[in-house]
């Protein structure tokens, strides 16, 4: 049971008690428990969606000198903006944009995450919102391709 709790915490970022409750509800089934946690997380993300996001990061990614990406991801506090999870998320968004044909944030959010096709970018966004406890928004991005 302890290993299941540890695994689910690492995968979802949920608290110990939330994971334990979800596992109990799912009769020990990790997949069902993960779905329960995800559903609960979506509610938490929606509650935070009205909060102001005045802080954040701009990240860049250059692929083989042929594709360049700039992304701006905003959060509520500079404390979270300096957090490694937030930095990693922002960079993952930049990597996604580099391989994407999305023209705006709305279409980017609907795309499959290139590292895990079972998730969308919106799912990834909601996961980081739950992990950090703050409202987070992908504000804008720009992609440059050589010769275009």
C-alpha positions in Angstrom: 0.0 0.0 0.0 2.8 2.4 0.8 4.4 1.8 -2.6 1.1 2.5 -4.3 0.7 5.8 -2.4 4.3 6.8 -3.2 3.8 6.0 -6.9 0.5 7.9 -7.2 2.0 10.9 -5.3 4.9 11.0 -7.8 2.5 10.7 -10.8 -0.2 13.1 -9.7 1.4 15.5 -7.2 -1.6 15.0 -4.9 -1.2 14.9 -1.1 -0.8 11.7 0.9 -4.3 11.8 2.3 -5.9 12.5 -1.1 -4.0 9.6 -2.6 -4.9 7.3 0.3 -8.6 8.3 0.0 -8.6 7.7 -3.7 -7.0 4.3 -3.3 -9.5 3.3 -0.7 -12.3 4.5 -3.0 -10.8 2.5 -5.9 -10.3 -0.6 -3.8 -6.5 -0.4 -4.3 -6.6 0.0 -8.1 -4.0 2.5 -9.1 -5.5 3.4 -12.5 -8.9 4.1 -11.0 -7.4 6.0 -8.1 -5.4 8.2 -10.6 -8.6 8.9 -12.4 -10.3 9.9 -9.1 -7.4 12.2 -8.2 -7.4 13.7 -11.7 -11.2 14.4 -11.4 -10.6 16.1 -8.0 -7.7 18.0 -9.4 -9.8 19.4 -12.2 -12.2 20.9 -9.6 -9.3 22.5 -7.8 -7.9 23.9 -11.0 -11.3 25.4 -11.9 -11.6 27.1 -8.5 -8.2 28.8 -9.1 -8.9 30.0 -12.7 -10.1 33.4 -11.6 -7.0 34.4 -9.7 -4.6 37.0 -11.2 -1.4 35.7 -12.9 1.0 38.6 -12.8 4.2 36.6 -12.4 5.8 33.8 -14.4 8.6 33.0 -16.9 9.6 33.4 -20.5 11.4 30.3 -21.8 13.1 29.6 -25.1 14.0 26.5 -27.1 16.1 26.3 -30.2 16.0 23.0 -32.2 19.1 22.4 -34.4 19.3 26.1 -35.3 16.3 25.7 -37.5 13.3 26.2 -35.2 13.1 28.7 -32.3 10.4 29.1 -29.7 9.6 31.7 -27.0 6.8 31.0 -24.5 5.4 33.0 -21.7 3.7 31.1 -18.8 2.2 33.1 -16.0 1.5 32.2 -12.3 0.3 34.1 -9.3 3.6 34.5 -7.3 7.3 34.8 -8.0 7.8 32.0 -5.5 6.1 29.6 -7.8 7.9 31.1 -10.8 11.2 30.1 -9.3 10.0 26.6 -8.5 11.6 23.8 -10.5 8.3 22.1 -11.3 7.1 25.4 -12.8 10.3 25.9 -14.7 10.1 22.3 -16.1 6.5 22.8 -17.1 7.4 26.0 -18.9 10.2 24.3 -20.8 7.9 21.4 -21.7 5.5 23.9 -23.2 8.4 25.3 -25.3 9.3 21.8 -26.5 5.7 21.1 -27.4 5.4 24.3 -29.4 8.6 23.5 -31.3 7.0 20.3 -32.7 3.5 21.7 -33.0 1.5 23.4 -35.7 -0.7 25.3 -33.2 -1.3 28.9 -34.0 -2.7 30.0 -30.6 -2.8 28.9 -27.0 -6.4 27.5 -27.3 -5.4 25.1 -30.0 -2.1 24.2 -28.2 -4.1 23.2 -25.1 -6.1 20.7 -27.1 -3.0 18.9 -28.5 -1.7 15.6 -27.3 1.4 16.0 -25.1 4.3 14.7 -27.3 5.8 12.7 -24.4 2.6 11.1 -23.3 -0.2 10.9 -26.0 -2.7 9.9 -23.3 -2.5 13.5 -22.0 -3.3 16.8 -23.6 -1.4 20.0 -22.8 -4.5 21.1 -20.9 -4.2 18.0 -18.7 -0.5 18.9 -18.1 -1.5 22.5 -17.2 -4.1 21.3 -14.7 -1.6 18.9 -13.1 0.9 21.8 -12.5 -2.0 23.9 -11.1 -2.8 21.2 -8.6 0.9 20.6 -7.7 1.7 24.3 -7.1 -1.7 25.4 -5.7 -1.7 28.4 -8.0 -3.5 29.6 -11.1 -1.2 29.1 -14.1 -1.8 30.2 -17.7 0.1 29.7 -20.9 -0.2 33.3 -22.0 1.4 33.3 -25.4 4.1 31.8 -27.6 5.9 32.5 -30.8 7.5 30.0 -33.1 10.2 30.9 -35.7 11.1 28.5 -38.5 14.1 29.1 -40.7 13.1 30.3 -44.2 9.4 31.0 -43.3 
